[in-house]
Amino acid sequence: MENTESAIVNTENTPAAQQQPAATSAQTPAAQQQPAPAQTQQRPTRQPTKRRRKICVFCADKISYVDYKDIARLRRFVSERSKILPRRITGTCAKHQRQLTVAIKRARHMALIPYISD
């Protein structure tokens, strides 16, 4: 019985218990604290930059049909990892983006463009 009593640690005399401050009524709650003074400096606001609207390359060149055999043109719309780039990056219109994806897939099937690159 004496061994178990000596094993019990008195928590009131431990250094961790002595370091913790007791909660008093002198502390003010967060709701009663006063806001910071209005003299703080604000960051300068960044002016919004106007992005130039991308134009469709096929519409600009007046190409009505995207040819799957035109590999040089198709490679511009494929990433380094041989993924088809989206419209928001290339700037093509919806009509030509659909034709472009079909043309790239046909060129891949005919082994003109690799499916994946090393």
C-alpha positions as CSV (number, residue, x, y, z in Angstrom):
1,M,0.0,0.0,0.0
2,E,2.9,2.3,0.7
3,N,4.3,1.8,-2.8
4,T,1.1,2.9,-4.4
5,E,0.9,6.0,-2.3
6,S,4.4,7.0,-3.1
7,A,3.7,6.5,-6.8
8,I,0.9,9.0,-6.7
9,V,2.2,12.4,-7.7
10,N,0.9,15.5,-6.0
11,T,-0.2,17.6,-8.9
12,E,-0.4,20.8,-6.8
13,N,3.4,20.9,-6.2
14,T,4.6,19.9,-9.7
15,P,6.4,22.7,-11.7
16,A,3.8,22.5,-14.5
17,A,0.9,23.2,-12.1
18,Q,2.8,26.1,-10.6
19,Q,3.4,27.8,-13.9
20,Q,-0.2,27.9,-14.9
21,P,-1.9,31.1,-13.9
22,A,-5.1,30.9,-12.0
23,A,-8.2,32.3,-13.7
24,T,-9.2,35.5,-12.0
25,S,-11.9,38.0,-12.5
26,A,-9.3,40.7,-13.3
27,Q,-8.9,39.2,-16.8
28,T,-11.2,40.8,-19.4
29,P,-13.1,38.7,-21.8
30,A,-12.4,39.1,-25.6
31,A,-15.8,40.8,-26.1
32,Q,-14.8,43.7,-23.7
33,Q,-11.4,44.3,-25.3
34,Q,-11.1,47.6,-27.2
35,P,-10.4,47.4,-31.0
36,A,-7.1,48.4,-32.3
37,P,-6.6,52.1,-33.2
38,A,-7.6,53.2,-36.7
39,Q,-4.1,54.6,-37.3
40,T,-2.8,51.3,-38.6
41,Q,-1.5,51.5,-42.2
42,Q,-3.4,49.6,-44.9
43,R,-1.7,47.8,-47.7
44,P,-1.8,49.5,-51.0
45,T,-4.5,47.9,-53.1
46,R,-3.4,46.3,-56.3
47,Q,-5.0,47.6,-59.5
48,P,-6.7,45.0,-61.5
49,T,-4.9,44.2,-64.7
50,K,-6.9,43.8,-67.9
51,R,-6.2,40.5,-69.6
52,R,-6.2,40.6,-73.3
53,R,-8.8,38.3,-74.7
54,K,-7.3,35.4,-76.6
55,I,-8.4,35.0,-80.2
56,C,-8.9,31.7,-81.9
57,V,-5.9,30.9,-84.1
58,F,-8.1,29.0,-86.6
59,C,-10.6,31.8,-86.9
60,A,-7.8,34.4,-87.3
61,D,-6.3,32.3,-90.1
62,K,-9.8,31.6,-91.5
63,I,-9.4,27.9,-91.3
64,S,-12.7,26.2,-91.5
65,Y,-11.6,22.6,-90.9
66,V,-8.8,21.4,-88.6
67,D,-6.8,18.8,-90.5
68,Y,-5.4,15.9,-88.6
69,K,-2.5,15.6,-91.0
70,D,-1.2,19.1,-90.1
71,I,1.1,17.9,-87.3
72,A,3.0,21.2,-86.9
73,R,-0.2,23.1,-86.1
74,L,-1.6,20.3,-83.8
75,R,1.6,20.1,-81.7
76,R,1.0,23.7,-80.6
77,F,-2.2,22.5,-78.8
78,V,-0.6,19.5,-77.0
79,S,1.3,19.9,-73.8
80,E,4.8,18.5,-73.0
81,R,3.2,15.3,-71.7
82,S,1.0,15.0,-74.8
83,K,-2.2,16.1,-73.2
84,I,-4.6,18.3,-75.1
85,L,-4.5,21.8,-73.8
86,P,-7.9,23.4,-72.7
87,R,-9.6,26.3,-74.4
88,R,-8.8,28.7,-71.6
89,I,-5.1,28.3,-72.2
90,T,-5.0,28.0,-76.0
91,G,-7.7,30.6,-76.7
92,T,-9.5,28.6,-79.4
93,C,-13.2,28.9,-79.8
94,A,-15.6,26.1,-78.9
95,K,-16.2,25.0,-82.5
96,H,-12.5,24.7,-83.3
97,Q,-11.6,23.2,-79.9
98,R,-14.0,20.3,-80.7
99,Q,-12.5,19.9,-84.2
100,L,-9.0,20.1,-82.7
101,T,-9.6,17.3,-80.2
102,V,-11.0,15.0,-82.9
103,A,-8.0,15.9,-85.1
104,I,-5.5,15.2,-82.4
105,K,-7.2,11.9,-81.6
106,R,-7.1,10.9,-85.2
107,A,-3.5,11.9,-85.6
108,R,-2.7,9.7,-82.5
109,H,-4.6,6.8,-84.0
110,M,-2.6,7.1,-87.2
111,A,0.6,7.3,-85.2
112,L,1.4,10.9,-86.4
113,I,1.5,12.2,-82.8
114,P,2.5,10.1,-79.8
115,Y,-0.1,9.3,-77.1
116,I,2.5,10.0,-74.4
117,S,5.9,11.5,-74.4
118,D,8.9,10.4,-72.4
